[in-house]
């Protein structure tokens, strides 16, 4: 019935101006946290629940059903359209949930990133795990952040750190859940929270319509007062996420389409998609080469340290 009315009223003609208007509105107000969704999160569950009830009530008159159906289709499509403004995380090695976390963290201002490193012991563990994973000598916080700056393309960051974050997560979850975070397994919501709570962040998992029969959203608090926040969104059996500002999400998505700028994707050219050992070898080889270059190039000829690079 919905599909019939949807077509009958010429949705394609109605959708275009609505979507264009939404694009213009978001562009005009870029960075405004109040526009993080087309409909405010506070009223969205109530509105959609009411629409669902009316959608399914078969005793409403045909005319009323038609009006409700058209409005429902429009709002649900509008809700789907907003997801194009989510920052996309890759599903490389099923680390999408961790990719949401690490991208959000590295999207913070540099001063806040360094403050978090100094405040929370887990970051020392992350840096040491990173150095061990890539077999790097002399990898302190400055070198770690410099490498994150060098591998700044979204795919690079996710390939660079996804497996490192997975290894660190294993150190904090209950022993009975270790098998749930084995390599290449999908990591569930509650297990992701074990790493964010140690990083001083709260984590909210938002669900799309097909998950809302179970839960609309759930927030996992930090072990200490949270100083930053991660918003992750179910989009099927996958997570995408949202930066604090609309502009950051758009910039992230634009940069991820520039495949030629990804050093690690280029390193894996010619490797089969199912050849994980060779992928890992090529990735580590490239990271080690860049680390070597940075290690031998951080000092100027006069012997002074070069200017620190800003993390963006």
HUGI-V714102 format. One record per run of one state. SS is the DSSP state (helix for helix, strand for strand, loop for the rest). FROM is the first residue (numbers start at 1). TO is the last residue. If there is no record, write none. Layout:
# HUGI-V714102
SS;FROM;TO / SS;FROM;TO
This chain:
# HUGI-V714102
loop;1;1 / helix;2;8 / loop;9;10 / helix;11;28 / loop;29;32 / helix;33;35 / loop;36;40 / helix;41;56 / loop;57;61 / helix;62;85 / loop;86;86 / strand;87;87 / loop;88;91 / helix;92;94 / loop;95;95 / helix;96;106 / loop;107;109 / helix;110;119 / loop;120;121 / helix;122;134 / loop;135;140 / helix;141;150 / loop;151;153 / helix;154;170 / loop;171;174 / helix;175;181 / loop;182;188 / helix;189;196 / loop;197;200 / strand;201;206 / loop;207;208 / helix;209;211 / loop;212;216 / strand;217;220 / loop;221;227 / strand;228;234 / loop;235;238 / strand;239;242 / loop;243;245 / helix;246;256 / loop;257;258 / helix;259;261 / loop;262;262 / helix;263;267 / loop;268;275 / helix;276;295 / loop;296;298 / strand;299;299 / loop;300;304 / strand;305;305 / loop;306;312
